[in-house]
């Protein structure tokens, strides 16, 4: 009795072995590597007195869309960027718009409005977007007034100057709030 395999079966088995071998030898992906995102990450670091604060966020693009009052509705909590919630970390207590904020790491949310914005510091800094936002976790809420941007801003931008003034700018709108630290 011959144990020779018909040619089709032999090729099928060889193909299967080659595929299994190739899969076993292919490089493994690091689970912590994030795919390239259309809204790239950015970091702003500034000082306010002797305090240092860091804002981490993602920068979505307007892409010829109406942003505030359109893509980002008025009167609703916004993650203030894209992807994960924007975070605001500070190494010592500060005053934001004159109101005390303890040292710590916070999710930075906003509620845009035509005439007034609410800036929110929420203690759950590990959220994705604002999908699980809970007002009960808010540590501080302050008000700020939107104004026309000096020029159109295609990609959402957060800046901070030496005086502790933080500016959120996108499309034709900018909003500013002030962070003051210990001396």
C-alpha positions as CSV (number, residue, x, y, z in Angstrom):
1,X,0.0,0.0,0.0
2,X,1.5,3.3,-1.1
3,X,1.3,6.4,1.1
4,X,1.9,8.8,-1.7
5,X,-0.4,11.8,-1.6
6,X,-2.1,13.0,-4.8
7,X,-0.3,16.2,-6.0
8,X,-3.3,18.5,-5.2
9,X,-3.3,17.4,-1.6
10,X,0.4,17.7,-1.3
11,X,0.4,21.3,-2.6
12,X,-2.5,22.2,-0.3
13,X,-0.6,21.0,2.7
14,X,2.5,22.8,1.7
15,X,0.6,26.0,1.1
16,X,-1.0,25.7,4.6
17,X,2.4,25.1,6.2
18,X,3.9,28.1,4.4
19,X,1.0,30.3,5.5
20,X,1.2,29.2,9.1
21,X,5.0,29.6,9.1
22,X,4.7,33.1,7.6
23,X,2.1,34.2,10.2
24,X,4.3,32.9,13.0
25,X,7.3,34.8,11.8
26,X,5.5,38.1,11.1
27,X,6.4,40.9,13.5
28,X,4.1,41.4,16.5
29,X,2.5,44.9,16.9
30,X,3.0,46.7,20.1
31,X,-0.5,47.2,21.6
32,X,0.5,50.6,23.0
33,X,1.3,51.9,19.5
34,X,-1.6,54.1,18.3
35,X,-2.4,54.2,14.6
36,X,-1.7,57.5,12.9
37,X,-4.7,59.7,13.6
38,X,-6.2,62.5,11.5
39,X,-6.3,64.6,14.6
40,X,-2.7,64.6,15.9
41,X,-1.7,64.9,19.5
42,X,-0.2,68.2,20.9
43,X,1.1,69.4,24.3
44,X,1.2,72.9,25.7
45,X,3.4,73.5,28.8
46,X,3.4,76.9,30.6
47,X,4.1,78.5,34.0
48,X,1.8,80.5,36.1
49,X,3.8,82.1,39.0
50,X,5.7,79.1,40.4
51,X,3.1,76.6,39.1
52,X,3.6,74.6,35.9
53,X,0.6,73.4,33.9
54,X,0.5,71.0,31.0
55,X,-2.4,70.6,28.5
56,X,-2.5,67.5,26.3
57,X,-5.0,67.4,23.5
58,X,-5.7,66.3,19.9
59,X,-6.0,68.8,17.0
60,X,-9.0,68.2,14.7
61,X,-9.3,70.1,11.4
62,X,-12.2,72.3,10.3
63,X,-12.1,71.0,6.7
64,X,-14.4,73.8,5.4
65,X,-17.0,72.9,8.0
66,X,-18.8,75.3,10.3
67,X,-17.3,74.4,13.7
68,X,-19.0,76.2,16.6
69,X,-22.7,76.0,16.3
70,X,-22.3,73.3,13.7
71,X,-19.8,70.4,14.1
72,X,-19.5,71.4,17.8
73,X,-23.0,72.3,18.9
74,X,-23.7,75.2,21.2
75,X,-24.9,74.4,24.7
76,X,-23.4,70.9,24.8
77,X,-20.3,69.5,26.6
78,X,-17.3,69.2,24.2
79,X,-14.1,67.3,24.8
80,X,-12.2,70.4,23.7
81,X,-10.3,68.7,20.9
82,X,-10.6,65.1,19.5
83,X,-10.0,61.5,20.6
84,X,-9.3,61.2,24.3
85,X,-10.6,64.0,26.5
86,X,-8.2,66.9,26.7
87,X,-6.2,67.0,30.0
88,X,-5.0,69.8,32.2
89,X,-2.4,69.0,34.7
90,X,-1.0,71.4,37.3
91,X,1.7,70.7,39.9
92,X,0.4,73.1,42.6
93,X,-2.8,75.0,43.3
94,X,-3.7,77.8,40.9
95,X,-6.5,80.3,40.2
96,X,-8.4,79.9,37.0
97,X,-10.4,83.1,36.1
98,X,-9.8,84.0,39.8
99,X,-11.3,80.7,41.1
100,X,-9.2,78.1,43.0
101,X,-8.1,74.9,41.3
102,X,-6.2,72.3,43.4
103,X,-3.0,70.7,42.0
104,X,-3.9,67.6,40.0
105,X,-4.8,66.2,36.6
106,X,-8.2,67.0,35.1
107,X,-10.2,66.5,31.9
108,X,-10.7,69.9,30.3
109,X,-14.2,70.2,28.8
110,X,-16.0,73.2,27.5
111,X,-19.6,74.1,26.8
112,X,-19.4,76.5,23.8
113,X,-22.0,79.2,23.5
114,X,-22.5,82.1,21.1
115,X,-21.9,84.7,23.8
116,X,-20.3,82.8,26.7
117,X,-18.4,79.5,27.2
118,X,-18.1,77.4,30.3
119,X,-14.6,76.0,30.9
120,X,-14.8,72.8,33.0
121,X,-12.1,71.0,35.0
122,X,-13.4,67.4,35.7
123,X,-11.6,65.0,38.0
124,X,-12.0,62.0,35.6
125,X,-9.0,62.6,33.4
126,X,-9.1,59.2,31.7
127,X,-12.2,59.6,29.5
128,X,-12.5,59.0,25.8
129,X,-14.2,62.1,24.4
130,X,-17.1,63.4,26.5
131,X,-19.3,60.3,26.2
132,X,-19.1,59.4,29.9
133,X,-18.9,63.0,31.2
134,X,-20.5,63.4,34.6
135,X,-21.0,66.9,36.0
136,X,-20.8,65.4,39.5
137,X,-17.1,65.0,38.8
138,X,-16.5,68.7,38.0
139,X,-14.0,70.3,40.3
140,X,-14.3,73.8,38.8
141,X,-16.4,75.6,36.2
142,X,-15.6,79.1,35.0
143,X,-16.9,81.4,32.3
144,X,-15.1,83.0,29.3
145,X,-16.2,85.1,26.4
146,X,-15.7,84.0,22.8
147,X,-14.3,86.5,20.3
148,X,-13.4,86.5,16.6
149,X,-10.0,85.0,15.9
150,X,-7.5,87.4,14.2
151,X,-7.3,84.9,11.3
152,X,-9.0,81.6,10.5
153,X,-7.5,78.6,12.3
154,X,-7.9,75.4,10.2
155,X,-6.6,73.0,12.9
156,X,-7.8,73.4,16.6
157,X,-5.1,75.1,18.6
158,X,-4.4,75.7,22.3
159,X,-1.7,78.1,23.3
160,X,-0.6,79.6,26.6
161,X,1.6,82.7,27.1
162,X,3.9,83.8,29.9
163,X,1.1,85.7,31.7
164,X,-0.8,82.4,32.0
165,X,-3.4,83.3,29.4
166,X,-4.7,80.1,27.7
167,X,-6.3,80.6,24.2
168,X,-8.5,78.0,22.5
169,X,-8.8,78.8,18.8
170,X,-10.5,77.1,15.9
171,X,-12.0,78.3,12.7
172,X,-13.1,81.9,13.3
173,X,-13.4,81.8,17.1
174,X,-11.1,82.1,20.1
175,X,-11.7,81.9,23.8
176,X,-9.3,82.9,26.5
177,X,-9.0,82.1,30.2
178,X,-6.3,83.0,32.7
179,X,-4.3,80.7,35.0
180,X,-2.5,82.4,37.9
181,X,-0.2,80.5,40.3
182,X,1.6,80.9,43.5
183,X,4.4,83.5,43.7
